[in-house]
Amino acid sequence: MVLVSVAAIGGGVFVGFRHASDVRGDAEPVTRAETFPHHAPHPDAGADFLLRLTPDDMTTYTDPVYGFSFSYPAAFDRVTGGADGTPVVRVAHPTLGLAISITIAPMAQSAARVAELTALSADYDQEAPDGVDSNVQAWIDESPAPGDPHQGQMWFARDGFLYQVVMEAPETDLLESWIHEFLYDNLTFLPR
């Protein structure tokens, strides 16, 4: 209920949440080269930071329990574990408003959230990353409070757990590109 209220107030956009085998279309994932062309200047400091990254600027987080991994800039701070013991990993730039958080909850404890997500109408279906059991339900806040970063939230299911990925960036176009790059080129799961 809070999620729907936030969407209505914040001008969010939702996309589909279905089992991966139900995804329609032949959408090709966006590659890093298409997402962040190194020749295109951008006035935003967060976009400029991401554009200038090289492989030497990156480090990798691998979750020892849930078997997912992703690379992120070594300049980001990393925190793992929530205050209440919830499995969470958050990486964030200390000043640029760029962040990625992944929170994992058992589906049995997330029944109300799953019902909310599946009841939402979708503008389009977003294909799941490799190794995920459902497609992605995503919401992008297109009008955050002044001074707050734009936020994209994605939910998907894997092995009986609901994953929530929250990404933050200073502007919507950067956020949308970064989400696609993260989901399709960066986030990976160990084979089952």
N, C-alpha and C positions, 0 to 999 in steps of 0.2 A: 504494500500500500504506500509506504514511504517512497519506494522507487518510482511508482507511477506519479506521485505528487511531485517529486523532484523533476521528472521528465516534463511534466506539464508546466511547471514554473520555470525551469532552466532552459527550455527550448531544445531539449535533447532530441536525438534521432536514434531510433531503434532499428536493428536489423535482425534477421531470422535466427531462430533457435530450433533446429530439427536434428534428427539423427543424420549422421554424415552420409548415409546411403540415400537419403531423401533430397540432397542438395541438387538444385536445378542448375543447368547451364554449364558452360565450359570456360569459366573465368580462369584466366591465367594469373598466377601470383605476380605481384610487382617485384622486380629484382632490386637489389641495392643500387645498382648503376642507374636504373630508371628513376628510383626514388630520390636519390641524392646525387644529381649530376655534379661532378667536381668542377665544372667550368662555369656554373651558374652562380653568380654572387647573390647573396641574400642579406638584407639589412638587419635581420633579427640575430641577436647574439646566440640564441639557442640553435638556430638553423646553421649559423656560421660554425659553431662548435662542432656540430654533427658532420658538416661537410668536410671539415679539415681532419677528421679522424683517419688514422692509418691502422693497419693490423697491429702495429707495435703499440698503439694507444689502448688496446683492448685487453680485457681479462675475461675469464669465464667462471660462472657459477654453475655448479652441478649439485642438485639436491640429492643427498645420500639416501633419503627415504622414498621419495616419489619419482626419482629417476629422470627429472627434466633438467635441461641445462640451457643456458643462453649466455651470449657474450655481451659485455657492456663496457663503457669507457672506464679505464682504471682511475680516472679523476673523480668518478662517482663514489660516494660513501655507501657502504652496504650494512644493512641491519637484518638479522634473521630472528624469527620467533616473535610472536605477539605477546603482549603483556598478560593475556589470559591463557597462554600456552597454545594458541591457534598457530598452525603452521603458516608462516608468512616470510617472504623475503622481499626486501625493498632496497632498491639502488636509486640514488638521486645525486644530481649535481648540487654542490653546496650553494650555488648562487643563481643558476640560470633557469630555474623552474622546469627542469627536465627530470622525470622520475619514472620508474617502473616498479610496481608492486604485484606480487602474486600471492594470493591467499587460497588455501585448500581446506575444504570442509567435507565430511562424509555426506553423501547424498541423503542418507536417512535423516540427518540433522538439518538438511537443506530443503526439505519437501515444500515448505511454503514459498521459498525463493524460486525453486524450479517451477512451481505452479504459476507464479507471477510472470516469470520469463516466457514460459510457453504460451501464456494467454495474450501476450502482447502481439499486436499486428506488426508485420515486418514490411519495410519498404523494399528490401531485397534480401536474399539469402547470402550469408558470408560463409564461404567454404572453410572447413576445419583445417587446422594444421595437421601434418602427418602424425599419426599415432593417437589421435583424439577420437572419442566415441560419438560425438555429436558435432553439428556445425556450431558456429559461434553466434551468440546473441550479443550484440554490441550497442552501446549507447555513447554518443559523443555530445558533450555539453558545449553548445555553440555560443553560449552567453554567460560565462562565469561572472561572479561578483568582481567589481573593479580590483585589480591587483592580484587576483587569483589566476593560476594557470588554467588553460583549457584541459579538460579531462576526458579520456576515453575509457570506458569500462567494457570488458569482454568477459563472457561466461561460457564455459564449455564443460562437458563431462568426460571423465576418463577413469576407468577401473573403479567405478562406484564412488568417485569423488567429484565435487563441483569445484572447478577452478575459477577464480575471479582474478583477472589481470586488469590492473588500473595503470594507465599511462598518462603522464602530464607533460604538457609543452606550452610555450607562451602563446601560440596561435594555432588555429584549426587546421590550416593546410599542412603545416609541419606535423601536427599530431596525426592526421589521417595517413600521411606518407609513412611516418615512423611506425604506426600500428601495423600497416601492411608488411613492412620490412621485418618487424619483430615477429609477427605471427607466422609468416611464410618462409623467411630466410634464416631466422635466428633461433627461435624456440624449438628445441628438439626433445624427444623422449627416447629413453633407452628401449630397445625391443623387449616385448613381453616374454 
